[in-house]
Amino acid sequence: MAETKLQIICRDLDYCQEVDSTIKHILVPYDDSQYSNRAFVYALDLAKKYGADLSVISIMYSSPLPTHIQHQTTIDDEKKKVMEKSFKRLHNAAKKFGVPIKTQMLMESAIVDNIVSFVSSYKVNLIVMGTRGRGGPNRLMFGSVAMATSQKAPCPVMLVK
């Protein structure tokens, strides 16, 4: 019999209760940077704790240039090979902890819109993404993709600096 994973939900701070977890599918937008690797680790931990599925997508920016340009095709092929190698490492890490994982590479030009579309299409409950958050003396500014995703996504977004 599978153990029920509980989550604390609060209507407001005066009324909180434990319910079956609402976190069933976590998405990590991934670019193989140290920031997205750190976000993956958080997402892996959460997926394990809540018994959630984990999806990792990499949106490789596709320029509007014609695809017959040999140089661009070579660069794209090299990026795909690097990402496939990274995906294999992510699969191995998830398998080690028994977390179901799916990875997908997309060639698109509208990164944020494609993240939001994926969330809606695949019923994602939480996005965990890395950001290069830049600190100033009085404020914290997030990367444009992370900020736009947090504003447009229909589910909670956890930003990992």
Secondary structure, DSSP 8 states (H G I E B T S, - for coil): -----EEEEEEETTEEEEEE-S--EEEEE--SSHHHHHHHHHHHHHHHHHT-EEEEEEEEE--SS-TT-HHHHHHHHHHHHHHHHHHHHHHHHHHHTT--EEEEEEEES-HHHHHHHHHHHTT-SEEEEE---EE-SS-EE--HHHHHHHHH-SS-EEEE-
